[in-house]
Amino acid sequence: MRQVVMHGPGNVRVEDREDPKIIEPTDAIIRLAATCICGSDLWPYRGAEPVDHQVMGHEYVGVVEEIGPEVRTVEVGDFVVGSFWASDNTCEICQAGYQAYCVHRVLMGTLGTQSELARIPLADGTLVATPGMPDPELIPSLMAASDVLGTGWFAAVAAEVGSGKTVAVVGDGAVGLLGILAAKQLGAERIIAFSRHADRQALAKEFGATDIVEERGEEGVTRVKELTGSLGAHSVIEAVGTQEAMMQAIHSTRAGGHVGFVGVSHDVAIPGDELFMAGVHLHGGPAPVRQYLPELVQLIWDRKINPGRVFDLTLPLARAAEGYQAMDKRTAIKVLLTV
């Protein structure tokens, strides 16, 4: 099969690799219909994380080709969506809704899903079958559900988004934009999007943003305070992972409000005195996407949401290196790779 391998920072290649095989009786093998490049893939691409001949990708949709003898909930021929964490969905942590912390979890990025085939561990607890074979136009949205939609949804839930609330979203990448979509679905009255890019601003408004703030840092905080009668937002989504973004999120939140943080943290350190005096709730981390997949798949299937709009560049798998370049240069929000 063909698979994307990152040899080092900025060095992405598509190589012939051995087809995956069933290893554990709970495994499934899927043939991907599509895969994609994640913003988190840019950290090693830019040299911010070590990388050496690493298979890439953790988002996936496709058709089940083979199942292990203990797989019960999906069958050969099913079209499936899975989370970027494989989980058994039965342990106490999973049952509490935190499948990203499953006691048997497997990070799909270690197996690589920017490929033609993929082995999915813990298939019963990880994969969700769609009601039937999807129309081609639904595949980008189902692809989004595998990570960025589920992550944006978790961020909104963690930030206690709800009816009548004002929400601010730090980050205008795919996760931030889908956090806006989630906030709208969850009943937010006002959604403030931080963005300096016209194309992303337009998509933010399409997803439900009511206000755009181009300022960053403390200037951005000041603007949010101006828009909220000096109080700050009830709920703030942090979808970047940098020190500036985290502090901007905390400072934009009113006393008693909630921050949902899902940006992959890099060198973030919250000063204790600032946290103590902020009076805000913090909740986040790797998203338990599996918790939300059944609901999200149904919303997509019923065409009530269209999260696939975040894919503004589609390339064949063989041109994955171009996709990485486009996202690195911010000429694309998120790249869909066809298989």
N, C-alpha and C positions, 0 to 999 in steps of 0.2 A: 504494500500500500504506500501511498504518498503521505508524508507527514512533515510538519513544520518543526525545525530544530534551530534554536538560537545558539550559535557557536560561541558568541561573546557579545558584548555591547555593540549594537548597531549591525550585527552580522546574523541575518536571518536567511535560512536556506530551506528549500523544500526537497526532501530526500526520499529515496526508496527505503522503506523499513519493513521489518517482518510483520506480517499480519498478527493481530492479537489473538490469543486463544483463551478458552475457558481455563481458569486456574483453580478457582474455588467453586464449590457447587452452587453458590449464591450469585455467581457472575452472570452477566449477559453480554453478548457482543452486538453492537449496533452498527449499521451502515449509515453514516451521517448524510442528512439531506442538506445541511448547512452547518457552518461553524462561524466564529467571528473572532475579532481581536478586541481585547479588553483594555481599558485604561490602565489597569494594574500591570498589564504586560509591558507597559512602557517604562516601568521602574527598572527592570533589568536591561531593557533596550537602551536606556540612557545611562547605564552604569551606576545607578543608585542602589542596585542590589547585585550580588555576585551571580554570574551565570556562566556555565561552561558546558556546551553541547547538551542543553536542556530541551526536551520535547516541550512544546508549547500548547496552550489552550486549555480551557476548563468549562467552556460553554458549548452546548450541543443539543441537537434534535436529530432524530432519524428513525429508521425502521429496525426493529429487532430481527437479527439474523439467526441467533443461536442463544439458547439459555442453558444454564446449569441445571442439574437434576433436582435442586431444591427450590428453584424459582417457581412461584405460584401466581403472582399478581399480574404479570405481563406474559404475552405469548409471542412466538415468532410471527412476524407480519404486523405487529402493533406499531403505530407511530407514537413515539415517546418523547417526553421532555424530562430532563433531569437537572438536579442542582449541581453546583460546582463543588459541593461536599457530598460524597457518598455517605449514606447513613442507614442504620438498620431500621430506624423509625419505630423501634419497640423499646429501647432502653428508657430508663427514668428521665434522662435529660431530653431525649426526643419527645417523649410523651408530654413533657412540660412545654414543648414548642421550640426547643433550641437544638434542632437537628445539626446545626453547624458545630455543635460541641458533643455530638454522639460519642459514646465511649469506644465505638468501633469505627469512627469516621476515617475516610480516606479522601485526601485532597485530589480532586481530579486533575489538577495541574501537574501532578507528578506522573500521570499516565499520558497526558497530552490528548486533546481533542481537536486540535487543528490538524485534522487527518481524515482519511477516507473511512476508516473503521476505528472503533474504540471499545475497549473492555470497560464495562461498568460494574464495579463491585457492589455488593449488597443491593442487587437490582430491585428486589421487592420493596425495599424502603426508600429507594432513590428515584426510581422512574415513575412517571405518571403518564398513562396512555391517554391520547386524545380520543374524543367520541367516535372518530372515524379517520379516514385518510384526509388530511387537510387540503384545502385548495391552495395552490401555490402562493397566492397573495397573503395567506395567513402565516406562512413559514417565518418571515422576519419577526413578526410579533411573538410567535411561539419561541423563537430563538432568544428574544429579549427576556422572556420569562425565566430562562435558565439562570440568569444572573442579574443583569442590571435592573430589570423591572422588579424582581423579587427583592433586590437590595434596596431600591428606592422605596418600595412598599414597606419594608421593615423599618427603614429610617423614619418614615412618616408615622408608623405605629409607635416606634420608640419615642418619638417626639410628642406623642399623645395628641396627634392631629385629630380634630373633630369638628362637629358642627359649630359654626359661628366663630371659629378661631382665626387668628392671623398667623400665617406661617411665613417664615423667611427661609430661603434655600441658598446655601453657600456652595457654589460649584455649578458650572453650566455644562459639564460633561454629560454622558448618557445617564449616569446614576442620578445626578442632580435634576436633570430634565424629567426623568421618570419619577423622581420624588415629587415633583410638581404635579404630574399626572395622578399619582397616588393621593396626594393631599386633596386634589379636587374631588376624587372619587370618595374620599373619606369625609367630605363635607366642609372643608375649609371655606371660610367666607372671603378671606383676602390672602393672596399668595404673592410674596415679594421675592423676585428672582434677582440674584446678583449675577450680572453678565455684562461683558463689554463687546460681545460679538453679535452683529446684526442677525446672522442666520440663526444663532442659538436663541437670541431674544425672540425672534419670530416663532420658533418652535415652542419656547417656554409659554408664550401667549396662547398658542394653539392648544397646549396641554392644560391651561387654566391659570397662568400667572396674570395677576391684575396690575402689578407694578414692576418696573424694571429699575434696578439700582446699579449704576456703573461704577460707583466709588468702591474702594476696597479698604480693608483695615479699619482704623478708627473713623475715617471719613465715611466709610460704608455704614458703620455702627451709628454714627450721628444721623445719617439719612434715614435709617430704619426708625430711630427714635422720633425723628420729625414726622414720619408717616404714622406713628402709633401713639401720638399724644404724649411723647417723652417716656413711655413705659417700656417699649420693646415688644417683640413678638411673643405670642403665647408658646409657639412651637418653632424650633429652628432645626433644619436638616444640614448637617455638615458632610459634604460629599467630595472632599478633596484629600485630606490627610496630612496637611502641612501645619506647622505651628501657627502661621498667620490665619489660616482658615479656621482652626479650632478656636482661637481666641476671638476671632470675629464672630463666630457662632455663639460663644458663651456671652460675649458682651452685647449681642443683639437680642438676647433673651430677657424677658422681664423677670423680675423676682417671682419665684414660684413656678416659672415656666419650665419647659422641657427641651433638651437638646438630644436629637438622635444622630449619632455619629457613625458613619459607615465608610468614610474615606480611609484607605489603607494607611495607617499611621507611619510617618517617617520623621523621627527626631522631634516628636511632639512632647512637650513637658509643660504641664499646667501649674503655674505658681500657686502654692497652697493658700497664700493669703488672698489672691484674687478669686480662687474657687470658693473659699470660705465666705467671702463677702458677696459673692454673686447670688447665692440663694436659688440656684437652678438645679434641676435634675439632669443627670447625664446617663444615657443608656445607648449602647451600640455595640459595634464590633462586627465580626463576620456574620453576614445575614443568614438566618435559618430559612433559606429560600423554600425548602421542601414543605415547610408549614403552610405556605401560601400558594403553592403550585396548583392544587385542584381548583381553587377559586379563580386564580389568574387565568388558567387554561380555559375555564368556562367563560369568563368575561371576554377573552379573545375569540373563542369559538362563536359566541353570540354576537360578535362584532360590536361590543359595547365600548371597547378601548382599542387603540391602535398604536401600541408602544413601538412597533417596528419602524415608525417614522424616525427613530433616532439613527437608523442606518442610512447614511447619506452617501455612501460609496459601496458599491458591490463589485467584487473582483473574484476571479477563479482562484482556487487554492494555490495554484502554481505561481500566482503573482502576489503571494502573501507579503513578501518583502516590501512591495510598493504600498501595501496597506499600512504596514508599520510606519513607513516614512510619512504617509499622509496624516496619520494620527499624531505622530511626533511633531510634525510641523503645524498641527491644528488646522489643516485644510480639510479634515474630515472629523466629524464627531465620533462616529463609530463605523467600523468596516465589517461588512458581511462577506464571508468567503463561501462561495458556492463549491459544492463537491460533486 
